[in-house]
Amino acid sequence: MMGGRAGDRAAVFPSGCRVAHILAAVEFGGAEKVSLTFFRNVDRQKVEVYPILLVRPWEEDGLLVKELQRAGYVFARVPVAKRPSREGRDFFRLLRCARRIYAELKDGCFDLVHTHGYFADIIGGMVARWLKIPVVSTCHGFISLDAKLSLYNTLDIMALRLMHQVITVSERIKSDLVERGLAGDRVEVVQNAVESAYGSSERSRRRADFRSSYGLGEDELVLGYVGRLSAEKGVLYLLEAVAQLGSSGHQVRLVVVGDGPQRKEVESFVQARDLAARVILAGFQEDVSALLPGLDIFVLPSLTEGTSMALLEAMAAGLPVIATAVGGTPRVITSGQNGILIEAQSADAIVDAVFQLAADPQLVERVGEAAMERVLSEFGVDSWLQAIEDVYAKVLVGARGSGQAPLESGGG
């Protein structure tokens, strides 16, 4: 994270700086949760934030839109297409989207544009450069499971090379970007933050409420997963682990919170392996914090990851965590101290880690307490916001000094 003296920041980052945040609002995953944490906690007198949301107009408003409305934000909706792709191609959607963003940025007198995700990077970043507005992007990670996503990733890398500054949520993502041609001094690591947890009495109440609502007994070991249902999250390995644990005679239940393109495959797996009595597919939940206390162990079986917001929230709730050693996760978890790291793509590794925790209640308590302490001390919102503001200040000073749009970066 960037440092800097408060006096220096005040001189280069005046109150009332107007920043447009461009991001998709079609789903609510880690990137959207990070953005929502920013919108909820930023000093809006110091930083005047104007969200520009990329939406699917045929869908109902999602959680991000509802939360922005509750917080009193004025924001813009920019349709990414006129209709779903199953109803026919929308050949002019990119041009139409670019024109709408151009109008928003041109009329808004913005000091800075902050983009999130490949579509916002490519279209929003291009429009901002036309208007000579400095651009910052947060890269939350890449998913490369098919040719289409790989193409989007390639285009995104090209767009990121033209940014004034890129924020990544882990050192691993920064290394990947530098290897792909971004200059190292234009990439800043700002790990995700988590909002404060609740006290022990509130935790006990929420645990009782959650267990009661889902018919979970106190004698059952309840595992939990929160996140998108897609192949890169490794949920099928977790389901296989639950099947193995059930065959061994353990009273284990799994609560899966989230939705996504792999939902039907997950449902089919549960049915094929006769796991309906052991697996609760809770779907998307707006208030994840209400259910975390009801779990005994949180499992993050991802194949690729930045710095998972679900992981940080689970640790802040005092849960022992089993997580794959991918992406930014090893920078958060020291295995055996504040969680257990395992290899990816291995149901057996999940089973072994569950056995390790189930056999040692003192280890569970010790790991959970250490997890909470680590998150609250090192992933607090205040320092995270300050790091983002420091990046903004750096970009604004550089842009004002040069009077130029960003140049394509060279190799790192």
C-alpha positions in Angstrom: 0.0 0.0 0.0 1.1 3.5 -0.6 2.1 5.8 2.2 2.4 9.5 2.4 2.0 12.3 5.0 -1.4 13.7 5.7 -0.2 17.2 4.9 1.0 16.1 1.5 -2.3 14.4 0.7 -4.3 17.4 1.7 -2.3 19.5 -0.7 -2.8 17.3 -3.7 -6.1 15.7 -2.9 -8.5 18.6 -2.2 -12.0 18.0 -0.7 -14.6 17.7 -3.4 -12.5 15.7 -5.8 -15.1 14.2 -8.2 -14.5 10.6 -9.2 -16.7 8.4 -11.5 -16.7 4.7 -10.6 -17.6 2.5 -13.6 -18.5 -1.1 -12.8 -20.9 -3.8 -13.7 -24.0 -4.3 -11.5 -25.3 -7.5 -13.2 -24.2 -9.8 -10.4 -23.0 -9.4 -6.8 -19.7 -11.0 -6.4 -16.4 -10.1 -4.7 -15.6 -7.1 -6.9 -19.1 -5.6 -6.4 -18.8 -6.2 -2.6 -15.5 -4.4 -2.5 -17.0 -1.4 -4.4 -20.0 -1.4 -2.1 -17.6 -1.3 0.9 -16.0 1.8 -0.6 -19.3 3.5 -1.4 -20.5 2.9 2.2 -17.4 4.1 3.9 -15.7 6.8 1.8 -15.8 10.4 3.1 -18.3 11.8 0.5 -17.4 15.4 1.4 -13.8 14.7 0.6 -14.4 12.4 -2.4 -17.5 13.1 -4.5 -18.3 9.7 -5.9 -20.6 9.1 -8.9 -21.2 5.5 -9.7 -21.9 4.6 -13.4 -23.4 1.1 -13.3 -23.3 -1.2 -16.3 -26.7 -3.0 -16.1 -28.9 -5.5 -18.0 -32.1 -3.5 -18.4 -34.2 -6.7 -18.6 -33.2 -7.7 -15.1 -34.5 -6.4 -11.8 -32.2 -4.2 -9.7 -29.6 -6.1 -7.8 -28.2 -5.6 -4.3 -25.6 -3.0 -5.4 -28.3 -0.8 -6.9 -30.5 -1.2 -3.8 -27.7 -0.4 -1.4 -26.7 2.7 -3.4 -30.3 3.9 -3.3 -30.4 3.3 0.5 -27.2 5.3 0.9 -28.6 8.3 -1.0 -26.3 8.1 -4.0 -27.1 9.7 -7.3 -25.9 7.3 -10.0 -26.3 6.4 -13.7 -27.4 3.2 -15.3 -25.8 2.3 -18.7 -27.4 -0.7 -20.4 -24.8 -3.2 -21.7 -27.3 -4.5 -24.3 -30.9 -4.0 -25.4 -31.9 -7.7 -24.9 -30.5 -11.0 -23.7 -28.1 -12.7 -26.1 -30.5 -15.7 -26.4 -33.0 -13.3 -28.1 -30.5 -12.3 -30.8 -27.3 -10.3 -31.2 -27.1 -6.7 -30.3 -24.4 -5.6 -32.8 -24.2 -1.9 -31.7 -24.2 -2.5 -28.0 -20.5 -1.5 -27.5 -20.9 1.7 -29.5 -24.1 2.6 -27.7 -22.5 1.9 -24.3 -19.5 4.0 -25.2 -21.7 6.9 -26.2 -23.7 6.8 -23.0 -20.5 6.7 -20.9 -19.0 9.5 -23.0 -22.1 11.6 -22.3 -21.9 10.9 -18.5 -18.2 11.7 -18.2 -18.3 14.7 -20.5 -21.2 16.4 -18.6 -19.9 15.4 -15.1 -16.7 17.5 -14.9 -14.8 14.6 -13.3 -11.3 14.8 -11.9 -10.7 11.0 -12.1 -12.3 7.8 -13.4 -12.0 4.5 -11.6 -13.0 1.4 -13.5 -13.6 -2.2 -12.3 -13.7 -5.2 -14.5 -12.9 -5.9 -18.2 -15.9 -4.2 -19.7 -15.5 -1.0 -17.7 -11.7 -1.1 -18.3 -12.1 -1.4 -22.1 -15.0 0.9 -22.7 -14.8 3.2 -19.8 -11.0 3.6 -20.0 -11.1 4.3 -23.7 -13.8 7.0 -23.3 -11.9 8.6 -20.3 -8.8 8.8 -22.4 -10.7 10.5 -25.2 -11.8 13.1 -22.7 -8.3 13.3 -21.2 -9.5 12.3 -17.7 -7.0 10.4 -15.6 -8.0 6.8 -15.1 -7.4 4.3 -12.3 -8.5 0.6 -12.5 -8.8 -2.0 -9.9 -7.9 -5.5 -11.2 -9.7 -8.1 -9.1 -8.2 -11.0 -11.0 -8.7 -12.9 -14.2 -10.8 -16.0 -15.1 -9.7 -17.9 -18.1 -11.9 -21.0 -18.4 -12.8 -20.7 -22.1 -11.8 -19.0 -25.3 -14.2 -16.1 -24.9 -13.0 -15.2 -21.4 -9.4 -15.5 -22.6 -10.1 -13.0 -25.3 -11.7 -10.6 -22.8 -8.7 -11.0 -20.6 -6.3 -10.2 -23.4 -8.3 -7.0 -24.3 -8.4 -6.1 -20.6 -4.6 -6.3 -20.4 -4.3 -4.0 -23.4 -6.7 -1.5 -21.7 -4.8 -1.7 -18.4 -1.6 -0.8 -20.1 -3.2 2.6 -20.9 -4.3 3.4 -17.3 -2.5 6.0 -15.2 -2.5 3.5 -12.3 -3.7 0.0 -11.7 -4.7 -1.3 -8.2 -4.5 -5.0 -7.6 -5.9 -6.9 -4.6 -2.9 -9.2 -4.3 0.8 -9.4 -5.1 0.1 -12.4 -7.3 -2.1 -10.4 -9.6 0.5 -7.7 -9.7 3.1 -10.2 -10.7 0.8 -11.5 -13.4 0.2 -8.0 -14.8 3.9 -7.2 -14.8 4.7 -10.4 -16.7 2.1 -9.4 -19.2 3.7 -6.1 -19.9 2.6 -3.5 -17.4 5.2 -1.4 -15.7 5.7 -2.3 -12.1 5.6 1.3 -10.9 2.1 1.7 -12.4 0.7 -1.2 -10.4 -0.1 -0.8 -6.7 -1.2 -3.6 -4.3 -4.1 -2.6 -2.1 -5.6 -5.7 -0.4 -9.3 -5.8 0.2 -10.8 -4.7 3.5 -13.6 -6.0 5.6 -16.0 -4.0 7.7 -16.0 -4.6 11.5 -17.5 -7.8 13.0 -20.1 -8.0 15.7 -19.8 -8.8 19.4 -20.1 -12.2 21.0 -23.7 -11.8 22.1 -24.8 -10.8 18.6 -22.9 -13.7 17.2 -24.7 -16.1 19.5 -28.1 -14.8 18.6 -27.3 -14.9 14.9 -26.0 -18.5 15.2 -29.2 -19.6 16.9 -31.4 -17.9 14.4 -29.5 -19.4 11.4 -29.4 -22.9 12.8 -33.1 -22.8 13.6 -34.1 -21.5 10.2 -32.3 -24.3 8.4 -32.9 -27.1 10.9 -29.3 -27.5 11.8 -28.6 -29.3 15.1 -25.8 -28.2 17.5 -24.4 -31.7 17.3 -23.9 -31.3 13.5 -20.6 -30.1 12.0 -21.7 -27.4 9.6 -19.4 -26.4 6.8 -20.0 -23.3 4.7 -19.1 -21.8 1.3 -20.0 -18.3 0.2 -19.4 -17.1 -3.3 -20.1 -17.4 -7.0 -21.1 -20.8 -8.3 -18.7 -21.1 -11.2 -15.9 -23.6 -12.2 -13.0 -21.5 -10.9 -14.4 -21.5 -7.4 -14.0 -25.3 -7.0 -17.4 -25.9 -5.4 -17.6 -29.4 -6.9 -14.5 -30.5 -5.0 -16.1 -29.3 -1.8 -19.3 -31.3 -2.6 -17.2 -34.4 -3.3 -15.5 -33.9 0.1 -18.9 -33.7 1.8 -19.8 -37.0 0.1 -16.7 -38.6 1.4 -17.2 -37.3 4.9 -20.8 -38.6 4.9 -19.6 -42.1 3.8 -17.2 -42.1 6.8 -20.2 -41.7 9.2 -19.6 -38.0 10.2 -22.6 -35.8 10.9 -21.5 -33.1 8.5 -23.8 -30.6 6.7 -22.8 -28.0 4.1 -24.4 -24.7 3.4 -23.7 -23.2 0.0 -24.5 -19.5 -0.3 -24.4 -18.0 -3.8 -25.5 -18.3 -7.3 -24.0 -18.4 -10.8 -23.6 -20.3 -14.0 -22.6 -23.6 -12.4 -25.8 -23.8 -10.3 -27.5 -26.4 -12.4 -24.3 -28.5 -12.4 -24.1 -28.2 -8.6 -27.8 -29.2 -8.3 -27.2 -32.2 -10.5 -24.1 -33.3 -8.5 -26.1 -33.1 -5.3 -28.8 -35.2 -6.7 -26.5 -37.8 -8.4 -24.5 -38.3 -5.2 -27.6 -38.4 -3.0 -26.5 -35.3 -1.0 -29.8 -33.5 -0.6 -30.0 -34.3 3.1 -26.5 -33.0 3.7 -26.2 -30.0 1.4 -28.3 -26.8 1.7 -28.2 -24.6 -1.4 -29.2 -21.3 0.1 -28.9 -19.3 -3.1 -27.9 -15.6 -3.1 -28.2 -13.9 0.3 -28.1 -10.1 0.8 -26.8 -10.3 4.4 -24.1 -12.9 4.5 -23.0 -11.7 8.0 -26.3 -13.0 9.4 -25.4 -16.6 8.5 -21.7 -16.8 9.1 -22.0 -17.3 12.9 -24.2 -20.4 12.2 -21.3 -22.2 10.5 -18.5 -24.2 12.3 -15.9 -24.1 9.5 -15.7 -21.9 6.4 -14.2 -23.6 3.2 -12.9 -21.7 0.2 -12.0 -24.3 -2.4 -11.1 -21.8 -5.2 -8.8 -22.7 -8.1 -7.9 -19.0 -8.6 -8.5 -16.1 -6.3 -7.4 -12.5 -5.6 -8.1 -11.5 -2.0 -11.5 -13.1 -1.3 -14.0 -10.9 0.5 -15.9 -14.0 1.6 -12.7 -15.2 3.2 -12.1 -12.0 5.1 -15.7 -11.8 6.3 -15.5 -15.4 7.5 -12.3 -14.7 9.4 -13.7 -11.5 10.9 -16.6 -13.6 12.2 -14.1 -15.8 14.0 -14.6 -18.9 11.9 -11.7 -21.4 11.3 -11.1 -21.4 7.6 -9.9 -24.1 5.2 -8.7 -22.5 1.9 -6.8 -23.4 -1.1 -3.3 -21.9 -1.4 -4.0 -19.8 -4.5 -3.8 -16.2 -5.4 -3.6 -13.8 -2.5 -4.9 -16.3 0.1 -1.5 -17.4 1.4 -0.8 -13.7 2.3 -3.9 -13.7 4.5 -3.6 -17.2 6.1 -0.6 -18.7 7.8 -1.5 -22.3 7.8 -2.0 -23.8 11.2 -2.1 -20.4 12.9 -5.1 -18.5 11.6 -6.5 -21.0 9.1 -5.5 -24.1 7.2 -4.1 -24.0 3.6 -4.6 -26.9 1.3 -3.8 -27.7 -2.3 -6.4 -26.8 -5.0 -8.5 -29.3 -6.9 -8.4 -31.9 -4.2 -11.5 -33.2 -2.3 -9.2 -35.4 -0.2 -7.3 -32.3 1.0 -10.6 -30.8 2.2 -11.5 -34.0 4.0 -8.2 -34.2 5.8 -8.4 -30.6 6.9 -11.9 -31.1 8.2 -10.8 -34.2 10.1 -7.9 -32.1 11.6 -10.2 -29.4 12.9 -13.0 -31.8 14.0 -10.5 -33.8 16.1 -9.2 -30.8 18.0 -11.7 -28.2 19.5 -8.8 -26.2 21.0 -7.3 -25.8 17.5 -10.7 -24.6 16.2 -10.9 -22.0 18.9 -7.3 -20.9 18.6 -7.5 -20.6 14.8 -10.8 -18.8 14.8 -9.5 -16.2 17.3 -6.3 -15.7 15.4 -8.2 -15.3 12.2 -10.4 -12.5 13.7 -7.4 -10.7 15.1 -5.5 -10.8 11.8 -8.4 -9.4 9.8 -9.4 -6.7 12.2 -5.8 -5.5 12.6 -4.5 -5.7 9.0 -7.6 -5.5 6.8 -9.5 -2.6 8.3 -11.5 -0.2 6.2 -9.8 3.0 7.3 -6.3 2.1 6.2 -7.8 0.6 3.0 -9.6 3.8 2.1 -6.5 5.8 2.8 -4.4 3.6 0.4 -7.0 4.1 -2.4 -7.0 7.9 -1.7 -3.2 7.8 -1.9 -3.4 6.2 -5.4 -5.8 8.9 -6.4 -3.5 11.6 -5.1 -0.5 10.2 -7.0 -2.5 10.0 -10.3 -3.9 13.5 -9.9 -0.5 15.0 -9.2 1.1 13.2 -12.1 -1.7 14.2 -14.5 -1.6 17.8 -13.5 2.2 17.9 -13.8 2.3 16.4 -17.3 -1.0 17.7 -18.7 -1.1 14.6 -20.8 -3.2 11.4 -21.1 -1.5 8.2 -20.0 1.0 6.6 -22.3 1.2 2.9 -22.9 3.4 1.3 -20.3 6.4 -0.7 -21.2 7.6 -4.0 -19.6 8.1 -4.2 -15.9 
